[in-house]
Amino acid sequence: MTNSDGCTRAIYKVTWIGSVVNLLLLAFKFLAGILAGSAAMIADAVHSLSDFITDVVVILFVRLSNKPQDKDHDYGHGKYETLATAIIGIALLAVGAGICWDGLLSIKAVCDGEMLEAPGWLAFVAAIVSIVSKEILFRYTVVVGRKTNSAAVVANAWHHRSDALSSIGTAVGIGGAIMLGPSWRILDPLAAVVVSFFIMKVSVTLLKPCIDDLTERSLPDDVEMQIEKIANETPGVSELHNLRTRRIGNHYAIEMHVRMDGHLTLNEAHAKASQIEQRLRNSFGQQTHIGIHVEPVKNADGKYEN
């Protein structure tokens, strides 16, 4: 089994586990919200539903992103993972904005003299179960996402964390409403508004790399310095220039011009370029796209040596 196959299996495994947990949680939350008469818990259940939907998105798009290049996709299908991450980020932004809006409406209702209904203890228990399970799921998923270098899995991990944060706000609001009396029931919508800002902040953090990828932003400076070091340390390479880099999903694309002794045979120059390619793939993954243009060395006058 190749390393790529192992990463794909790890991604599928963590995502399937997450989807099962999310399915069980959203069913429990909806039931608890209805039986306990808690609008906050029903809203939290909707958040879990968004988690379940994004799990499905990751499963579908990661499968697409790992397809090899074909006639219609010369650079492979890596951008599908970028698209999946963007969808998750947009979903998070929408959920955060929705929670914020609902919370503000409830706060306005209290300020207008309306009395919020007290929730039942089952809703509080559901919130605690959600916090614990989603935090465990976040830690497991983010480790797998970083190990497999999958932006979509890392994004999904933060979606789990956002659900845990949302449930903390829900637990505080429900607990305060139950234990502190009618005057404190406004804690529920207040906590929801605070948590919604954390959710929206995470969504922006996830969307920024997607925008960078879609606008062909270069790789970080430290990565480009490592690329230059690898190329320049290859015997026979005198100068690297016109380096161009970008991401294609969770893979790198690297293009460069290198200068070599103009008296080398074509076979010799090809062998040295292949050596650079292999060293780069050993460092950044076997699916790294590499394009190398070979030029003869120039003399002091800026002309190619004869």
N, C-alpha and C positions, 0 to 999 in steps of 0.2 A: 504494500500500500504506500503510495507517495505521500509526501508531507502535505500536499494540497488536498488529497483525499481525506487525510486525518483531520485537517482544519475544517473541511466541509462537514464531516461527521460530527465533530465537536460542536459546530454551529447549530446543526440540526438538533442535536441532543439537548443542548441548553435551551433552545427555543421551544422545542416540544414540551419540555418540563415546565417552562414558563407559561405556555399556553394552557396546560392542564390546570396549573395552580390558579391562573387567572379565571378560567372557566368556573372552577369550584368557588372561588372568592366572589365573583360577581353574582352567582346564584345565591350564595349565603347572604351577601349584602342586600340584594333585592328583597329576599325573604325577611331579613331582619328589619329593613327599612319599612316594609309594609306592615309587618306585625307590631313593630314598636312605634309606628307612626312618626318616623323620623325622615324629614325631607333631606336633611344633611346626609344621612346614610344612603338614601336613594341616589343622591348626587354622587356620592363616593362609589356606588355600584356602577354608575355610568362611566366613571373614570376607569374602573376595572375593565369595563366593556371596551374602552378605547385601547387598553393594554392588550386585550385579547385580539383585537383587530390588527394591531401593529405586529403581534407575533405572527399572524398569518401573512402579513406583508413581508416580514423578514424571511420566512420560509420560502415564499414564492420568488422573491427577488434575489436571494442568495443563490438559489438554484440557477436562475438565469445568469447571474454575474459570473458563475464558474463555468459556463459553457465556453468551449474553445472558440477561437476566431473562425469565421466562416466568410462566405462570399460577400455578405452584406455588412459584416462587422470585421474589418481588417485589423482593428486593434482590440478585438475581443468584446466582451459584454460587461466589463467592470463598472461602467457608468450606471448600470442597473442598481448596484449597491448604493451609489451616491443618491440615486432617485429614491430608493427605499428609506435612506436616512432622512432625506428632505421631507418625505411624506410623514415620517414619525415626528420630525420637528414641527411641522405645520399642525399635525394633530395635537401635539402637546400645547402649542400656542393657542389653538382653538379651545381646548379643554380648560386651560388656565384662564382665558378671557371669559369663558362661560361661567366658571365657578366665581370669578370676580364679580361679574354682572349680577348673578343670582344673589350673592352675598350683599351687594350694595342695595339691591331691591328690598331684601329682608331688613337691612338696617334702616332704610327709609321708612319701611312699614312700622317698625318699632318706634321711630321718632315721631311718626304720625299718630301714635297712641295705640297701635294694634298689639295684641298680646300673642306672642308665639306659643305654639303648642309644645308641651314638655314631651320629650322622647322617652322611650322605655329602655330598661337595662340591656335588653338583647342587642340593641343598636350599639351600645358602648362596648359590649363583648366582641361584636363583629369588627369594630374599629381596632381593638387591641390585637385580634387575630390577624387582621390585615397588616398592621404595622410590623409585627414580628415576621410573618411569612414573606412580605414584600422586601424587607430589609435583607433577609437571608438570600432571597432570589436575586436581589441587586448585586450583592457581594459575589455570588457564584457567577452570574452572567457577565459582570464587568471583567472578572479574571479571564474568562474564556474569550471575551471580545478582544482584550489586549493581547492575549497569547496568540490568537489567530489573526491579529491585525485587521479585524473586521469593524469598520466604522458603524455599520448597521447594528451589529450586536451590542457594541458599546452604547449606541443611541437607545437601544431597547432596554439596556440595563438602567439607564437614567430615567427611562419611562417607569420602570419598577420603583426606583427611588422616589420619583414624583408622586406615585400612588401612596407610598409609605408616608411621605410628608403630608399629603392630602388627608390621609387617615389620622395623622397626629392632630391636625386641626379639627377634624371631625370628632375625635375622642375628647379633646379639650372642650369643644363646644357642647357635646352631648353630656359629658361628665359635669360640666359647670351648670348646665340647664337642669340636670337631675338633682344635684347635691346642693346648689346654692339658691334655688328657688326661682320664681317667675321673673324677678328683676334682673337676673343674670342670663336669661336665655338669649340675649343679644350676643353672648360669647360665641355662639355657634356661627353666625354669619361673619362676625369679626375675624375669627380664626380662619374661616374659609377665604376671606379676602387676602389676608397675610400670606397664606399658603399659595394662593393663586399667583402671586408675584414671584415666588420661588420657582413655580412650574414654568412660568413664561420666561424667566431668566435662563433656565435649563434649555428651553426650546431655542432661544437665540444662540446659545452656546453650540447647539447641535447644527443649526442652520448655517452658521458662518463657514465651517469647513466645506459644506456642500456648495455654497456660493463660490468659494475659492476653487474647488474642483471644476465646477461648470464654467468658470471664467478662465480656466487654464493657468491658475496661479502656480508659480515655480515652487519647487520643494524648498524646505527650510535651508538656511545658509549652512548649518552644520552638516546636513546631508550632502549638499553640493560640495562642500569642502572635502568630505570623505570620498566622494566620487572622483574629484580632481586628484586626491592623494593616491587612490588606487590606480588611476590611469598613468600618472606621472612616474609612479614607482615601477611600471612595467618596463623591462629592459628594451632599449631601442626607441622609446618614445621621448622626444625632446621637448614637446610643447603641446598643451591642450588648450583649445580656444573654442569660441562659439558654442558653449555648453547650454543646452536647453533641457529643462526638466518639467515634469508635471505628474499628477496622479491620474490613474485610470482605475477607479474603484479603490480597492485596497492594494493595488500594484503600482509600481513606479514605471515611468517612461523616461528614458535618458537618450539624448542625442548629442553628439559632439564631433568636433574636428580634431584630429591629432596629426602632428608632424613627425615623420620618420626619415631616415636616410634615403635619399632619392635613388641610390644605387641598389637598394634591395630589390629582389625579384618580386613579382606579384604574389607568388606563393609564400614568400617570407613575410611580406607586409600583411597578407591575409592571416597568417598564423599568429602574428603579434596582435592584430585586431581581435582575433578569436580569443586570445589569452586575456585581453582586457574584458571582453564580454563575459567570460566564464568567472573571472574574479568579481565582477560586479554582481552577477547572478548568485554567487556564493554568499555575498554580503546582503543583498536585497531581495532574494527569492528567485526561483527558477522561471517564474512567469514575468520577470522584468522585461519590458520592451526596450531594446537597445539598438541604436543606429549610429555607426561610426564611419565618418568620412576621413580617408587617409590622404595626406598631402606631403610632398617632399619638404625638407628643411630649407629655410631661406637663408641667404648669406647676409653680410652686413649692409648691403645695398638694398635689401628687401626683395631680392630676386631669388627664384628657385635655383638651388645649386645644380650644376651640370654633372 
